[in-house]
Amino acid sequence: MDEQSRREFRATLQFAPSLLLKAQGLRAAIFDVDGVLTDGRLYIGEHGETVKAFNSLDGHGLKLLARGGIAPLVITGRDSPAVRRRVADLGIAHAVYGAHDKLVAATALLSALGLDWPQVAAIGDDWPDLPLLVRAGFAAAPSNAHAEVRARVDHVTTVAGGHGAAREFCDLMLVASGRYADLLQGHLTTLDSGTVAEPSP
């Protein structure tokens, strides 16, 4: 990375050194869906179908996280075709849908992956996420999360769920891992080389 790119990188993202130290050594990150990957609103049609809006910034962040060596995991209390489609489109290999007890679901998933809580980050917005957030090695919440959640996490994002909160969480972890600058440079090189960019997330 050249000096100009380094200056732009330093000016774009600013995370406290204590946060970056806390977020080092992570191997996976658990994402809630409603209120984190979406704004929490549920659009229910006349036939009972649920429609959700997802943020493309978040989607690309999850893809970058996987490329940076931190596996994105999804644990959600709801199940719907919309969520399953989004998870599949992002290439997320590990997800639990309709989890009535998120701690039970997370414990089983982490055990299957050979991971311990100190190696895992989590982001959630409401009380069902608290058992994961208080055990995770690094915990975050969107700016519009419930007050009890915001009080118990390491980082509250500057933006709300469904509006880039998950991307900020991903960026923070990638900066802490030392992979952010290389991933950014790879995108700059791709654009400069005239090759076709990948489809939007």
N, C-alpha and C positions, 0 to 999 in steps of 0.2 A: 504494500500500500504506500502510495507516495505521500509527501508531507501535506499537500493540499487536502487529500482525502482524510488524513489523520486529523487535521484541523476541523474539517466539516463534521467528522464523527464525534469529536470531543464536544463540539458546539450543539449537536443535535440531541444527544442523550445524556442526561445528568442523573445518576443514581448515587446515593450516599455510599461512601466506602464501606460502612458497617453493613449495609444491605448486601453489597456485592460479596463481602466475606461470608455472610450467612448463607448466601445462595450458591456457594461453591460446592463442587462434588456431587451435584444432583444427577441422578440417572433416569428419573421419570417424573412426570408432573400430572396430577389428577385435575381434570376440569369438570365442574358442574356444567349443566346446559342452561336451564331456565334461570335467567338473571345474570349469567356469566357470558355464555356464547350467544344468548339472546338478551333482549331488554326485559325479559320476564313476563311480557304480555302474551296471552294465549288468544288466538283468533279461532273461534269455534264456529264452523259452518252449520247450516240448517240440518245436515245429515250427521253431525257430530264429529266431522273431520277437524283436525287441529292444524292450523297453519302457523309457522314460525318464521321470523326474519333473522337471518344470520349476517354477520359482517365479514366482508371479504378480507379486510385487514387482519382480523382474527384468524381467518382460515389460512392465510399465507404465513402468519406467525407460527401456527401449529406445524405447518410443513417445514418451516425453517428450524423449528425446535427439533424435529426428528432428524433432520440433516446434521444438526449440531450434536447429535449423540444423546439427546434427552428424549425419552419415549413419551409421547402424549397419550394419556389414558382418559377415558370418559366414564364417569359414574353418575347416572342420573336417576332421579326418582320417578320419572315419567318414561313412557315408551310410546313412540309414534313413528309412522313411516317417514315423516319429515326429518326426524332426528337420525334415524338409521341411514337415510339417504345422505345426509350431510356428513356423517361420520365416515361412510363408505367413500364419498367423493374426496375426502381429505386423506384417505389411505390410513386411517387410524386402525391399528390391528386389534387393540384391546379395549373393549367397552362393555359396561354392564348397564342394562336398561331396566326400568321399573324396580329399582333397588329400594325396598321399604326400609332397610337398615343399611345405610351406606358404609358403616364401619365393618359390618360382616362382609359386604361385597368387596370392600377395599382390602381387607385382611386376606381373603381368599385369592384375590388377583395378585397382590404383592407376593404372596407365598408361591404362587405358580410361576412368577417371574424371577424368584430368588432375590427379592428386594426387601430391605428393612426401611422403616419409617425415616431414619435420618438421611436416606438417599433420595427421598421423595418430596416434591413440592406439591402444594394443593391450592386451588382457588375456588372459593364458594361465596355465596351471598346470604345464606339464611341458616336457621338453626339446624336443619338436618345435615348441614356440612360441617358443623362444629367438631364432631368426633374426629374427622379427618384433619381439620385445620390445627387442632391443638396437638396432634401427634406428628404432623409432617415436619420434616427438617426445615422447610421454608413454607410460609403460609401467606396468602394474599387474598384481598377482597376488592370488588369493584367499589367505586366511590358511593354508589347508591345502595350498598349492602345494608343489612340490618345493623343497628348500633352495636348489638352484642357481638356480632361477627367482626365488625371493624375494630372493636376494642381488643380482640384476641389474635390479631394477625401481625405479621412482620411488616407488611406493606399494604397500603390502601392506594389503589390506582388513581390517577388524576382524572380518569374518565369513567363513565358508567358502563355497566354490563350491556353487551350488545352494541357498544359504541367504541370499541377498541380496547377495552379493559384486558381482554385475554392477550391481545398483541403486546400491550405494555408489559404484562407478566412474562410473556415469551422473550421479549427484548431484554428484560432485566436478567433473566436466567442465561441468555446467550452472551450478554456482556460479562457476567460473572464467570462463565465457563471459558472465556477467551476466544469464542468462536464467532462473535458478532461481526467483527471487522472483516474477517476472511469471507464470511457469507455475503456481506455487503459488497465487498470488492468483486466477488464472483458475479454478482448481478451487474455491477458497473461494467465489467469486462465483457459480459454477454451482450449488453446493449451497445457498447462501443464497437464490438466486432462485427455487428451487422447480422448476427444470427437471429433466428426467429425466437422470440421470447415464449416461455411456457404459458399455457392458458391461465387465466385468472382463477384464484382459489374460490 
